[in-house]
Amino acid sequence: MIYHLLRFFLKLLSYIPFRALYVLSDGLFYPLYYLVRYRRKIVRRNLTESFPEMGAAGIRSVEKKFYRFFADMILESCKLASMPQEEIMRRMKFKNVEAVNGLLRQGKSVAVYLGHYGNWEWVSSMPLWLEKDTVGAQIYHKLRNNDMDRLMLYIRGRMGAVSVDMHKTARYATELAAKRQVCVIGFIADQSPRLRESRHFLHFLHHNTPVLTGTEKIAKHYKFEAFYLDVERTGRGYYEAEFIRLHENPSTLPDFELTSLYFRHLEQAIIRRPELYLWTHNRFKHAGKLGA
């Protein structure tokens, strides 16, 4: 019952034209930033530690730009509930997709690294650009609230993407391999691992921080090709995402090198436009506690 009510209201919100939606977003910024102050302490600390050279005024400027973008992204994501395929393909374009499709035609599957950068929810439209009969999947973390989890699965699946619980990633990849089914699987690999599960640390945005290495293990084990998805916001409600090949033969790389390549690309994107990164996550909470 709750799920159907949530879906009904989400649908209503999704029919608001983009121009009116951004008026709503502009109004949402003020209570979010000044009244509710949603995770302001975490955002300020993350930005200050990641850009120590920026100064207080620069940090506040990026902080406000981030919250404005954050409001935009929340409402843009709601549009997935009703947006036609033609419109999402006009607003979320994928560049160098032929490099991926060429490999798919050769029977090779692809792992795509991306971060919480730009509108990662709209990346679920990637299957619309892929070679016919390709499985387009995304690894996700199941939400605690079942109704909200169902709602997110609904909007993420409207453009053909399959959502795979992160705990079932290996099983899913094994099933596809057994069927000789080519696939493109997206991994948002910038989350902070639990401290007891931290196996590798990287210097990332002035932090010696633990990083997830599961994507690298999956890519190497199943001999996936590896790409980074470099997202640009070209205008309000418009994005371009370019596939950048991380290495010609990932399985030959030393341990953790593929992970390092990904984080170097992500760091460059964040430095380029820091307001497009998700600073509300306490992703540096274990930084410096282990390793050197």
Order of alpha helices (4+ residues) and beta strands (2+ residues): alpha-alpha-alpha-alpha-alpha-beta-alpha-beta-beta-alpha-beta-alpha-beta-beta-beta-alpha-beta-beta-alpha
